[in-house]
């Protein structure tokens, strides 16, 4: 699970925007603007799960941020 959803910086974080863009790519949505965000977190660690679907013969990537030194806990801030 991505820790970004409970971080104070989620609204303007470049790393979160990248993860959001990657999640939308599998849905074929290409309108996320990464350039409008200005917060660059320090020392992030991403987890990328590779999921292969045998039924449709397609590989999916699930991107999650699991560690970030800039993380400031603020539960539910991403919904504001």
PDB file with SEQRES, HELIX, SHEET and CRYST1 records, atoms N, CA, C and O in Angstrom:
SEQRES   1 A   80  UNK UNK UNK UNK UNK UNK UNK UNK UNK UNK UNK UNK UNK          
SEQRES   2 A   80  UNK UNK UNK UNK UNK UNK UNK UNK UNK UNK UNK UNK UNK          
SEQRES   3 A   80  UNK UNK UNK UNK UNK UNK UNK UNK UNK UNK UNK UNK UNK          
SEQRES   4 A   80  UNK UNK UNK UNK UNK UNK UNK UNK UNK UNK UNK UNK UNK          
SEQRES   5 A   80  UNK UNK UNK UNK UNK UNK UNK UNK UNK UNK UNK UNK UNK          
SEQRES   6 A   80  UNK UNK UNK UNK UNK UNK UNK UNK UNK UNK UNK UNK UNK          
SEQRES   7 A   80  UNK UNK                                                      
HELIX    1 AA1 UNK A    3  UNK A    6  5                                   4    
HELIX    2 AA2 UNK A   10  UNK A   12  5                                   3    
HELIX    3 AA3 UNK A   14  UNK A   25  1                                  12    
HELIX    4 AA4 UNK A   34  UNK A   36  5                                   3    
HELIX    5 AA5 UNK A   77  UNK A   79  5                                   3    
SHEET    1 AA1 2 UNK A  44  UNK A  53  0                                        
SHEET    2 AA1 2 UNK A  58  UNK A  68 -1                                        
CRYST1    1.000    1.000    1.000  90.00  90.00  90.00 P 1           1          
ATOM      1  N   UNK A   1       0.836  -1.174   0.000  1.00  0.00           N  
ATOM      2  CA  UNK A   1       0.000   0.000   0.000  1.00  0.00           C  
ATOM      3  C   UNK A   1       0.885   1.243   0.000  1.00  0.00           C  
ATOM      4  O   UNK A   1       1.903   1.291   0.690  1.00  0.00           O  
ATOM      5  N   UNK A   2       0.496   2.225  -0.763  1.00  0.00           N  
ATOM      6  CA  UNK A   2       1.247   3.469  -0.880  1.00  0.00           C  
ATOM      7  C   UNK A   2       1.035   4.332   0.367  1.00  0.00           C  
ATOM      8  O   UNK A   2      -0.103   4.565   0.777  1.00  0.00           O  
ATOM      9  N   UNK A   3       2.130   4.805   0.967  1.00  0.00           N  
ATOM     10  CA  UNK A   3       2.024   5.632   2.169  1.00  0.00           C  
ATOM     11  C   UNK A   3       1.610   7.065   1.851  1.00  0.00           C  
ATOM     12  O   UNK A   3       1.297   7.830   2.763  1.00  0.00           O  
ATOM     13  N   UNK A   4       1.603   7.437   0.588  1.00  0.00           N  
ATOM     14  CA  UNK A   4       1.305   8.816   0.177  1.00  0.00           C  
ATOM     15  C   UNK A   4      -0.069   9.298   0.631  1.00  0.00           C  
ATOM     16  O   UNK A   4      -0.238  10.484   0.917  1.00  0.00           O  
ATOM     17  N   UNK A   5      -1.037   8.416   0.699  1.00  0.00           N  
ATOM     18  CA  UNK A   5      -2.403   8.837   1.015  1.00  0.00           C  
ATOM     19  C   UNK A   5      -2.519   9.438   2.411  1.00  0.00           C  
ATOM     20  O   UNK A   5      -3.488  10.141   2.695  1.00  0.00           O  
ATOM     21  N   UNK A   6      -1.556   9.179   3.283  1.00  0.00           N  
ATOM     22  CA  UNK A   6      -1.586   9.734   4.636  1.00  0.00           C  
ATOM     23  C   UNK A   6      -0.483  10.762   4.877  1.00  0.00           C  
ATOM     24  O   UNK A   6      -0.092  10.993   6.021  1.00  0.00           O  
ATOM     25  N   UNK A   7       0.016  11.375   3.816  1.00  0.00           N  
ATOM     26  CA  UNK A   7       1.100  12.348   3.940  1.00  0.00           C  
ATOM     27  C   UNK A   7       0.601  13.769   3.683  1.00  0.00           C  
ATOM     28  O   UNK A   7      -0.266  13.997   2.840  1.00  0.00           O  
ATOM     29  N   UNK A   8       1.162  14.703   4.417  1.00  0.00           N  
ATOM     30  CA  UNK A   8       0.803  16.112   4.284  1.00  0.00           C  
ATOM     31  C   UNK A   8       1.185  16.678   2.915  1.00  0.00           C  
ATOM     32  O   UNK A   8       0.574  17.648   2.466  1.00  0.00           O  
ATOM     33  N   UNK A   9       2.167  16.104   2.251  1.00  0.00           N  
ATOM     34  CA  UNK A   9       2.677  16.625   0.986  1.00  0.00           C  
ATOM     35  C   UNK A   9       2.016  16.008  -0.249  1.00  0.00           C  
ATOM     36  O   UNK A   9       2.413  16.323  -1.371  1.00  0.00           O  
ATOM     37  N   UNK A  10       1.035  15.155  -0.074  1.00  0.00           N  
ATOM     38  CA  UNK A  10       0.464  14.397  -1.188  1.00  0.00           C  
ATOM     39  C   UNK A  10      -0.108  15.291  -2.292  1.00  0.00           C  
ATOM     40  O   UNK A  10      -0.070  14.910  -3.462  1.00  0.00           O  
ATOM     41  N   UNK A  11      -0.627  16.448  -1.953  1.00  0.00           N  
ATOM     42  CA  UNK A  11      -1.276  17.312  -2.946  1.00  0.00           C  
ATOM     43  C   UNK A  11      -0.295  17.892  -3.961  1.00  0.00           C  
ATOM     44  O   UNK A  11      -0.685  18.166  -5.096  1.00  0.00           O  
ATOM     45  N   UNK A  12       0.970  18.085  -3.580  1.00  0.00           N  
ATOM     46  CA  UNK A  12       1.925  18.712  -4.493  1.00  0.00           C  
ATOM     47  C   UNK A  12       3.245  17.950  -4.608  1.00  0.00           C  
ATOM     48  O   UNK A  12       4.282  18.551  -4.892  1.00  0.00           O  
ATOM     49  N   UNK A  13       3.218  16.661  -4.393  1.00  0.00           N  
ATOM     50  CA  UNK A  13       4.416  15.821  -4.421  1.00  0.00           C  
ATOM     51  C   UNK A  13       4.645  15.237  -5.819  1.00  0.00           C  
ATOM     52  O   UNK A  13       3.747  14.624  -6.397  1.00  0.00           O  
ATOM     53  N   UNK A  14       5.841  15.430  -6.350  1.00  0.00           N  
ATOM     54  CA  UNK A  14       6.151  14.922  -7.689  1.00  0.00           C  
ATOM     55  C   UNK A  14       6.174  13.396  -7.728  1.00  0.00           C  
ATOM     56  O   UNK A  14       5.765  12.799  -8.724  1.00  0.00           O  
ATOM     57  N   UNK A  15       6.642  12.765  -6.670  1.00  0.00           N  
ATOM     58  CA  UNK A  15       6.681  11.299  -6.642  1.00  0.00           C  
ATOM     59  C   UNK A  15       5.275  10.719  -6.635  1.00  0.00           C  
ATOM     60  O   UNK A  15       5.006   9.743  -7.335  1.00  0.00           O  
ATOM     61  N   UNK A  16       4.377  11.308  -5.853  1.00  0.00           N  
ATOM     62  CA  UNK A  16       2.994  10.831  -5.837  1.00  0.00           C  
ATOM     63  C   UNK A  16       2.342  11.020  -7.209  1.00  0.00           C  
ATOM     64  O   UNK A  16       1.592  10.154  -7.660  1.00  0.00           O  
ATOM     65  N   UNK A  17       2.618  12.133  -7.869  1.00  0.00           N  
ATOM     66  CA  UNK A  17       2.054  12.366  -9.199  1.00  0.00           C  
ATOM     67  C   UNK A  17       2.564  11.328 -10.196  1.00  0.00           C  
ATOM     68  O   UNK A  17       1.818  10.897 -11.076  1.00  0.00           O  
ATOM     69  N   UNK A  18       3.825  10.924 -10.067  1.00  0.00           N  
ATOM     70  CA  UNK A  18       4.371   9.872 -10.921  1.00  0.00           C  
ATOM     71  C   UNK A  18       3.647   8.551 -10.681  1.00  0.00           C  
ATOM     72  O   UNK A  18       3.273   7.864 -11.631  1.00  0.00           O  
ATOM     73  N   UNK A  19       3.449   8.196  -9.417  1.00  0.00           N  
ATOM     74  CA  UNK A  19       2.745   6.953  -9.083  1.00  0.00           C  
ATOM     75  C   UNK A  19       1.307   7.002  -9.591  1.00  0.00           C  
ATOM     76  O   UNK A  19       0.805   6.023 -10.144  1.00  0.00           O  
ATOM     77  N   UNK A  20       0.656   8.130  -9.405  1.00  0.00           N  
ATOM     78  CA  UNK A  20      -0.714   8.309  -9.885  1.00  0.00           C  
ATOM     79  C   UNK A  20      -0.774   8.155 -11.408  1.00  0.00           C  
ATOM     80  O   UNK A  20      -1.690   7.527 -11.938  1.00  0.00           O  
ATOM     81  N   UNK A  21       0.198   8.726 -12.099  1.00  0.00           N  
ATOM     82  CA  UNK A  21       0.279   8.612 -13.555  1.00  0.00           C  
ATOM     83  C   UNK A  21       0.462   7.155 -13.974  1.00  0.00           C  
ATOM     84  O   UNK A  21      -0.194   6.689 -14.906  1.00  0.00           O  
ATOM     85  N   UNK A  22       1.335   6.447 -13.300  1.00  0.00           N  
ATOM     86  CA  UNK A  22       1.579   5.038 -13.624  1.00  0.00           C  
ATOM     87  C   UNK A  22       0.337   4.185 -13.372  1.00  0.00           C  
ATOM     88  O   UNK A  22       0.060   3.267 -14.144  1.00  0.00           O  
ATOM     89  N   UNK A  23      -0.414   4.469 -12.313  1.00  0.00           N  
ATOM     90  CA  UNK A  23      -1.657   3.736 -12.060  1.00  0.00           C  
ATOM     91  C   UNK A  23      -2.684   4.022 -13.148  1.00  0.00           C  
ATOM     92  O   UNK A  23      -3.426   3.120 -13.537  1.00  0.00           O  
ATOM     93  N   UNK A  24      -2.745   5.245 -13.645  1.00  0.00           N  
ATOM     94  CA  UNK A  24      -3.714   5.601 -14.673  1.00  0.00           C  
ATOM     95  C   UNK A  24      -3.311   5.078 -16.039  1.00  0.00           C  
ATOM     96  O   UNK A  24      -4.167   4.923 -16.911  1.00  0.00           O  
ATOM     97  N   UNK A  25      -2.027   4.802 -16.251  1.00  0.00           N  
ATOM     98  CA  UNK A  25      -1.574   4.260 -17.528  1.00  0.00           C  
ATOM     99  C   UNK A  25      -2.233   2.923 -17.825  1.00  0.00           C  
ATOM    100  O   UNK A  25      -2.575   2.640 -18.974  1.00  0.00           O  
ATOM    101  N   UNK A  26      -2.415   2.100 -16.801  1.00  0.00           N  
ATOM    102  CA  UNK A  26      -3.036   0.799 -17.047  1.00  0.00           C  
ATOM    103  C   UNK A  26      -4.520   0.931 -17.366  1.00  0.00           C  
ATOM    104  O   UNK A  26      -5.142  -0.007 -17.863  1.00  0.00           O  
ATOM    105  N   UNK A  27      -5.083   2.106 -17.076  1.00  0.00           N  
ATOM    106  CA  UNK A  27      -6.469   2.373 -17.454  1.00  0.00           C  
ATOM    107  C   UNK A  27      -6.534   3.202 -18.739  1.00  0.00           C  
ATOM    108  O   UNK A  27      -7.614   3.610 -19.166  1.00  0.00           O  
ATOM    109  N   UNK A  28      -5.386   3.444 -19.344  1.00  0.00           N  
ATOM    110  CA  UNK A  28      -5.267   4.207 -20.591  1.00  0.00           C  
ATOM    111  C   UNK A  28      -5.733   5.651 -20.440  1.00  0.00           C  
ATOM    112  O   UNK A  28      -6.377   6.195 -21.338  1.00  0.00           O  
ATOM    113  N   UNK A  29      -5.412   6.271 -19.311  1.00  0.00           N  
ATOM    114  CA  UNK A  29      -5.707   7.690 -19.084  1.00  0.00           C  
ATOM    115  C   UNK A  29      -4.374   8.427 -19.100  1.00  0.00           C  
ATOM    116  O   UNK A  29      -3.458   8.059 -18.364  1.00  0.00           O  
ATOM    117  N   UNK A  30      -4.253   9.454 -19.922  1.00  0.00           N  
ATOM    118  CA  UNK A  30      -2.974  10.136 -20.072  1.00  0.00           C  
ATOM    119  C   UNK A  30      -3.068  11.637 -19.861  1.00  0.00           C  
ATOM    120  O   UNK A  30      -2.473  12.390 -20.633  1.00  0.00           O  
ATOM    121  N   UNK A  31      -3.780  12.101 -18.861  1.00  0.00           N  
ATOM    122  CA  UNK A  31      -3.916  13.541 -18.677  1.00  0.00           C  
ATOM    123  C   UNK A  31      -3.414  14.050 -17.323  1.00  0.00           C  
ATOM    124  O   UNK A  31      -3.900  15.073 -16.842  1.00  0.00           O  
ATOM    125  N   UNK A  32      -2.472  13.373 -16.709  1.00  0.00           N  
ATOM    126  CA  UNK A  32      -1.903  13.838 -15.449  1.00  0.00           C  
ATOM    127  C   UNK A  32      -0.752  14.786 -15.768  1.00  0.00           C  
ATOM    128  O   UNK A  32       0.128  14.456 -16.563  1.00  0.00           O  
ATOM    129  N   UNK A  33      -0.761  15.959 -15.151  1.00  0.00           N  
ATOM    130  CA  UNK A  33       0.274  16.954 -15.400  1.00  0.00           C  
ATOM    131  C   UNK A  33       1.257  16.977 -14.235  1.00  0.00           C  
ATOM    132  O   UNK A  33       0.949  17.520 -13.174  1.00  0.00           O  
ATOM    133  N   UNK A  34       2.418  16.399 -14.422  1.00  0.00           N  
ATOM    134  CA  UNK A  34       3.422  16.331 -13.370  1.00  0.00           C  
ATOM    135  C   UNK A  34       4.116  17.683 -13.190  1.00  0.00           C  
ATOM    136  O   UNK A  34       4.614  17.966 -12.101  1.00  0.00           O  
ATOM    137  N   UNK A  35       4.162  18.516 -14.214  1.00  0.00           N  
ATOM    138  CA  UNK A  35       4.879  19.788 -14.166  1.00  0.00           C  
ATOM    139  C   UNK A  35       4.296  20.795 -13.183  1.00  0.00           C  
ATOM    140  O   UNK A  35       5.019  21.690 -12.745  1.00  0.00           O  
ATOM    141  N   UNK A  36       3.030  20.692 -12.820  1.00  0.00           N  
ATOM    142  CA  UNK A  36       2.412  21.672 -11.938  1.00  0.00           C  
ATOM    143  C   UNK A  36       2.752  21.447 -10.473  1.00  0.00           C  
ATOM    144  O   UNK A  36       2.418  22.286  -9.635  1.00  0.00           O  
ATOM    145  N   UNK A  37       3.394  20.361 -10.146  1.00  0.00           N  
ATOM    146  CA  UNK A  37       3.736  20.052  -8.760  1.00  0.00           C  
ATOM    147  C   UNK A  37       5.173  20.458  -8.478  1.00  0.00           C  
ATOM    148  O   UNK A  37       6.022  20.427  -9.369  1.00  0.00           O  
ATOM    149  N   UNK A  38       5.438  20.836  -7.241  1.00  0.00           N  
ATOM    150  CA  UNK A  38       6.744  21.395  -6.951  1.00  0.00           C  
ATOM    151  C   UNK A  38       7.470  20.765  -5.775  1.00  0.00           C  
ATOM    152  O   UNK A  38       8.639  21.083  -5.556  1.00  0.00           O  
ATOM    153  N   UNK A  39       6.840  19.894  -5.015  1.00  0.00           N  
ATOM    154  CA  UNK A  39       7.501  19.288  -3.865  1.00  0.00           C  
ATOM    155  C   UNK A  39       8.253  18.034  -4.297  1.00  0.00           C  
ATOM    156  O   UNK A  39       7.660  17.112  -4.857  1.00  0.00           O  
ATOM    157  N   UNK A  40       9.554  18.000  -4.038  1.00  0.00           N  
ATOM    158  CA  UNK A  40      10.376  16.839  -4.382  1.00  0.00           C  
ATOM    159  C   UNK A  40      10.827  16.177  -3.078  1.00  0.00           C  
ATOM    160  O   UNK A  40      11.655  16.735  -2.358  1.00  0.00           O  
ATOM    161  N   UNK A  41      10.296  15.001  -2.771  1.00  0.00           N  
ATOM    162  CA  UNK A  41      10.634  14.331  -1.514  1.00  0.00           C  
ATOM    163  C   UNK A  41      12.060  13.791  -1.513  1.00  0.00           C  
ATOM    164  O   UNK A  41      12.672  13.598  -2.563  1.00  0.00           O  
ATOM    165  N   UNK A  42      12.563  13.556  -0.326  1.00  0.00           N  
ATOM    166  CA  UNK A  42      13.928  13.053  -0.166  1.00  0.00           C  
ATOM    167  C   UNK A  42      13.928  11.555   0.131  1.00  0.00           C  
ATOM    168  O   UNK A  42      13.126  11.056   0.920  1.00  0.00           O  
ATOM    169  N   UNK A  43      14.837  10.870  -0.515  1.00  0.00           N  
ATOM    170  CA  UNK A  43      15.110   9.453  -0.293  1.00  0.00           C  
ATOM    171  C   UNK A  43      13.853   8.594  -0.222  1.00  0.00           C  
ATOM    172  O   UNK A  43      13.472   8.099   0.839  1.00  0.00           O  
ATOM    173  N   UNK A  44      13.237   8.436  -1.353  1.00  0.00           N  
ATOM    174  CA  UNK A  44      12.031   7.615  -1.436  1.00  0.00           C  
ATOM    175  C   UNK A  44      12.388   6.192  -1.854  1.00  0.00           C  
ATOM    176  O   UNK A  44      13.403   5.955  -2.508  1.00  0.00           O  
ATOM    177  N   UNK A  45      11.545   5.267  -1.470  1.00  0.00           N  
ATOM    178  CA  UNK A  45      11.715   3.868  -1.840  1.00  0.00           C  
ATOM    179  C   UNK A  45      10.394   3.370  -2.406  1.00  0.00           C  
ATOM    180  O   UNK A  45       9.372   3.369  -1.721  1.00  0.00           O  
ATOM    181  N   UNK A  46      10.428   2.948  -3.666  1.00  0.00           N  
ATOM    182  CA  UNK A  46       9.217   2.464  -4.332  1.00  0.00           C  
ATOM    183  C   UNK A  46       9.223   0.951  -4.413  1.00  0.00           C  
ATOM    184  O   UNK A  46      10.269   0.314  -4.532  1.00  0.00           O  
ATOM    185  N   UNK A  47       8.031   0.400  -4.345  1.00  0.00           N  
ATOM    186  CA  UNK A  47       7.829  -1.026  -4.540  1.00  0.00           C  
ATOM    187  C   UNK A  47       6.985  -1.185  -5.800  1.00  0.00           C  
ATOM    188  O   UNK A  47       5.888  -0.635  -5.889  1.00  0.00           O  
ATOM    189  N   UNK A  48       7.489  -1.928  -6.762  1.00  0.00           N  
ATOM    190  CA  UNK A  48       6.757  -2.144  -8.004  1.00  0.00           C  
ATOM    191  C   UNK A  48       6.451  -3.633  -8.114  1.00  0.00           C  
ATOM    192  O   UNK A  48       7.350  -4.453  -8.305  1.00  0.00           O  
ATOM    193  N   UNK A  49       5.174  -3.969  -7.991  1.00  0.00           N  
ATOM    194  CA  UNK A  49       4.738  -5.363  -8.118  1.00  0.00           C  
ATOM    195  C   UNK A  49       4.422  -5.650  -9.571  1.00  0.00           C  
ATOM    196  O   UNK A  49       3.740  -4.867 -10.233  1.00  0.00           O  
ATOM    197  N   UNK A  50       4.912  -6.760 -10.060  1.00  0.00           N  
ATOM    198  CA  UNK A  50       4.650  -7.180 -11.435  1.00  0.00           C  
ATOM    199  C   UNK A  50       3.586  -8.267 -11.385  1.00  0.00           C  
ATOM    200  O   UNK A  50       3.773  -9.311 -10.760  1.00  0.00           O  
ATOM    201  N   UNK A  51       2.468  -8.004 -12.053  1.00  0.00           N  
ATOM    202  CA  UNK A  51       1.325  -8.918 -12.021  1.00  0.00           C  
ATOM    203  C   UNK A  51       1.054  -9.397 -13.442  1.00  0.00           C  
ATOM    204  O   UNK A  51       0.803  -8.596 -14.342  1.00  0.00           O  
ATOM    205  N   UNK A  52       1.108 -10.700 -13.628  1.00  0.00           N  
ATOM    206  CA  UNK A  52       0.832 -11.262 -14.946  1.00  0.00           C  
ATOM    207  C   UNK A  52      -0.535 -11.933 -14.930  1.00  0.00           C  
ATOM    208  O   UNK A  52      -0.801 -12.801 -14.098  1.00  0.00           O  
ATOM    209  N   UNK A  53      -1.390 -11.529 -15.844  1.00  0.00           N  
ATOM    210  CA  UNK A  53      -2.721 -12.118 -15.962  1.00  0.00           C  
ATOM    211  C   UNK A  53      -2.695 -13.189 -17.052  1.00  0.00           C  
ATOM    212  O   UNK A  53      -2.481 -12.884 -18.226  1.00  0.00           O  
ATOM    213  N   UNK A  54      -2.911 -14.429 -16.660  1.00  0.00           N  
ATOM    214  CA  UNK A  54      -2.882 -15.531 -17.622  1.00  0.00           C  
ATOM    215  C   UNK A  54      -4.077 -15.496 -18.561  1.00  0.00           C  
ATOM    216  O   UNK A  54      -4.002 -15.976 -19.692  1.00  0.00           O  
ATOM    217  N   UNK A  55      -5.177 -14.926 -18.089  1.00  0.00           N  
ATOM    218  CA  UNK A  55      -6.402 -14.943 -18.883  1.00  0.00           C  
ATOM    219  C   UNK A  55      -6.352 -13.978 -20.060  1.00  0.00           C  
ATOM    220  O   UNK A  55      -6.855 -14.289 -21.140  1.00  0.00           O  
ATOM    221  N   UNK A  56      -5.759 -12.826 -19.864  1.00  0.00           N  
ATOM    222  CA  UNK A  56      -5.681 -11.849 -20.957  1.00  0.00           C  
ATOM    223  C   UNK A  56      -4.259 -11.712 -21.488  1.00  0.00           C  
ATOM    224  O   UNK A  56      -4.002 -10.902 -22.379  1.00  0.00           O  
ATOM    225  N   UNK A  57      -3.343 -12.493 -20.949  1.00  0.00           N  
ATOM    226  CA  UNK A  57      -1.941 -12.483 -21.366  1.00  0.00           C  
ATOM    227  C   UNK A  57      -1.368 -11.071 -21.366  1.00  0.00           C  
ATOM    228  O   UNK A  57      -0.852 -10.586 -22.372  1.00  0.00           O  
ATOM    229  N   UNK A  58      -1.474 -10.442 -20.231  1.00  0.00           N  
ATOM    230  CA  UNK A  58      -0.991  -9.074 -20.103  1.00  0.00           C  
ATOM    231  C   UNK A  58      -0.277  -8.911 -18.762  1.00  0.00           C  
ATOM    232  O   UNK A  58      -0.664  -9.526 -17.768  1.00  0.00           O  
ATOM    233  N   UNK A  59       0.754  -8.089 -18.740  1.00  0.00           N  
ATOM    234  CA  UNK A  59       1.496  -7.812 -17.519  1.00  0.00           C  
ATOM    235  C   UNK A  59       1.140  -6.425 -17.007  1.00  0.00           C  
ATOM    236  O   UNK A  59       1.140  -5.459 -17.771  1.00  0.00           O  
ATOM    237  N   UNK A  60       0.837  -6.323 -15.717  1.00  0.00           N  
ATOM    238  CA  UNK A  60       0.515  -5.050 -15.075  1.00  0.00           C  
ATOM    239  C   UNK A  60       1.581  -4.730 -14.031  1.00  0.00           C  
ATOM    240  O   UNK A  60       2.186  -5.630 -13.448  1.00  0.00           O  
ATOM    241  N   UNK A  61       1.800  -3.454 -13.808  1.00  0.00           N  
ATOM    242  CA  UNK A  61       2.727  -3.005 -12.780  1.00  0.00           C  
ATOM    243  C   UNK A  61       1.952  -2.201 -11.748  1.00  0.00           C  
ATOM    244  O   UNK A  61       1.216  -1.279 -12.098  1.00  0.00           O  
ATOM    245  N   UNK A  62       2.118  -2.550 -10.472  1.00  0.00           N  
ATOM    246  CA  UNK A  62       1.467  -1.823  -9.385  1.00  0.00           C  
ATOM    247  C   UNK A  62       2.541  -1.055  -8.622  1.00  0.00           C  
ATOM    248  O   UNK A  62       3.418  -1.655  -8.002  1.00  0.00           O  
ATOM    249  N   UNK A  63       2.469   0.269  -8.670  1.00  0.00           N  
ATOM    250  CA  UNK A  63       3.472   1.147  -8.079  1.00  0.00           C  
ATOM    251  C   UNK A  63       3.028   1.608  -6.700  1.00  0.00           C  
ATOM    252  O   UNK A  63       1.905   2.087  -6.544  1.00  0.00           O  
ATOM    253  N   UNK A  64       3.889   1.472  -5.696  1.00  0.00           N  
ATOM    254  CA  UNK A  64       3.602   1.931  -4.340  1.00  0.00           C  
ATOM    255  C   UNK A  64       4.857   2.555  -3.734  1.00  0.00           C  
ATOM    256  O   UNK A  64       5.963   2.041  -3.902  1.00  0.00           O  
ATOM    257  N   UNK A  65       4.672   3.651  -3.038  1.00  0.00           N  
ATOM    258  CA  UNK A  65       5.758   4.255  -2.280  1.00  0.00           C  
ATOM    259  C   UNK A  65       5.701   3.660  -0.878  1.00  0.00           C  
ATOM    260  O   UNK A  65       4.678   3.762  -0.200  1.00  0.00           O  
ATOM    261  N   UNK A  66       6.795   3.039  -0.442  1.00  0.00           N  
ATOM    262  CA  UNK A  66       6.766   2.370   0.856  1.00  0.00           C  
ATOM    263  C   UNK A  66       7.638   3.063   1.898  1.00  0.00           C  
ATOM    264  O   UNK A  66       7.527   2.777   3.090  1.00  0.00           O  
ATOM    265  N   UNK A  67       8.514   3.981   1.452  1.00  0.00           N  
ATOM    266  CA  UNK A  67       9.355   4.707   2.395  1.00  0.00           C  
ATOM    267  C   UNK A  67       9.729   6.064   1.817  1.00  0.00           C  
ATOM    268  O   UNK A  67      10.023   6.188   0.628  1.00  0.00           O  
ATOM    269  N   UNK A  68       9.714   7.088   2.681  1.00  0.00           N  
ATOM    270  CA  UNK A  68      10.031   8.446   2.244  1.00  0.00           C  
ATOM    271  C   UNK A  68      10.472   9.251   3.465  1.00  0.00           C  
ATOM    272  O   UNK A  68       9.749   9.314   4.460  1.00  0.00           O  
ATOM    273  N   UNK A  69      11.642   9.859   3.395  1.00  0.00           N  
ATOM    274  CA  UNK A  69      12.126  10.646   4.530  1.00  0.00           C  
ATOM    275  C   UNK A  69      11.375  11.965   4.684  1.00  0.00           C  
ATOM    276  O   UNK A  69      11.448  12.590   5.742  1.00  0.00           O  
ATOM    277  N   UNK A  70      10.664  12.395   3.665  1.00  0.00           N  
ATOM    278  CA  UNK A  70       9.884  13.631   3.732  1.00  0.00           C  
ATOM    279  C   UNK A  70       8.464  13.398   4.232  1.00  0.00           C  
ATOM    280  O   UNK A  70       7.678  14.342   4.317  1.00  0.00           O  
ATOM    281  N   UNK A  71       8.126  12.164   4.560  1.00  0.00           N  
ATOM    282  CA  UNK A  71       6.772  11.822   4.987  1.00  0.00           C  
ATOM    283  C   UNK A  71       6.403  12.544   6.282  1.00  0.00           C  
ATOM    284  O   UNK A  71       7.131  12.475   7.272  1.00  0.00           O  
ATOM    285  N   UNK A  72       5.260  13.239   6.261  1.00  0.00           N  
ATOM    286  CA  UNK A  72       4.699  13.892   7.445  1.00  0.00           C  
ATOM    287  C   UNK A  72       3.271  13.384   7.570  1.00  0.00           C  
ATOM    288  O   UNK A  72       2.424  13.683   6.729  1.00  0.00           O  
ATOM    289  N   UNK A  73       3.007  12.616   8.621  1.00  0.00           N  
ATOM    290  CA  UNK A  73       1.706  11.955   8.739  1.00  0.00           C  
ATOM    291  C   UNK A  73       0.561  12.949   8.929  1.00  0.00           C  
ATOM    292  O   UNK A  73       0.586  13.814   9.804  1.00  0.00           O  
ATOM    293  N   UNK A  74      -0.436  12.783   8.072  1.00  0.00           N  
ATOM    294  CA  UNK A  74      -1.676  13.545   8.156  1.00  0.00           C  
ATOM    295  C   UNK A  74      -2.753  12.659   7.528  1.00  0.00           C  
ATOM    296  O   UNK A  74      -3.065  12.817   6.347  1.00  0.00           O  
ATOM    297  N   UNK A  75      -3.324  11.733   8.297  1.00  0.00           N  
ATOM    298  CA  UNK A  75      -4.266  10.749   7.761  1.00  0.00           C  
ATOM    299  C   UNK A  75      -5.431  11.377   6.997  1.00  0.00           C  
ATOM    300  O   UNK A  75      -6.073  12.317   7.466  1.00  0.00           O  
ATOM    301  N   UNK A  76      -5.684  10.829   5.806  1.00  0.00           N  
ATOM    302  CA  UNK A  76      -6.822  11.254   4.998  1.00  0.00           C  
ATOM    303  C   UNK A  76      -6.628  12.548   4.238  1.00  0.00           C  
ATOM    304  O   UNK A  76      -7.586  13.045   3.647  1.00  0.00           O  
ATOM    305  N   UNK A  77      -5.418  13.125   4.223  1.00  0.00           N  
ATOM    306  CA  UNK A  77      -5.193  14.418   3.567  1.00  0.00           C  
ATOM    307  C   UNK A  77      -5.420  14.356   2.058  1.00  0.00           C  
ATOM    308  O   UNK A  77      -5.786  15.364   1.455  1.00  0.00           O  
ATOM    309  N   UNK A  78      -5.211  13.201   1.439  1.00  0.00           N  
ATOM    310  CA  UNK A  78      -5.377  13.068  -0.012  1.00  0.00           C  
ATOM    311  C   UNK A  78      -6.822  13.260  -0.447  1.00  0.00           C  
ATOM    312  O   UNK A  78      -7.070  13.525  -1.624  1.00  0.00           O  
ATOM    313  N   UNK A  79      -7.780  13.136   0.459  1.00  0.00           N  
ATOM    314  CA  UNK A  79      -9.192  13.300   0.100  1.00  0.00           C  
ATOM    315  C   UNK A  79      -9.643  14.750   0.153  1.00  0.00           C  
ATOM    316  O   UNK A  79     -10.730  15.072  -0.328  1.00  0.00           O  
ATOM    317  N   UNK A  80      -8.838  15.625   0.725  1.00  0.00           N  
ATOM    318  CA  UNK A  80      -9.225  17.039   0.867  1.00  0.00           C  
ATOM    319  C   UNK A  80      -9.075  17.761  -0.450  1.00  0.00           C  
ATOM    320  O   UNK A  80      -9.352  18.958  -0.533  1.00  0.00           O  
TER     321      UNK A  80                                                      
END                                                                             
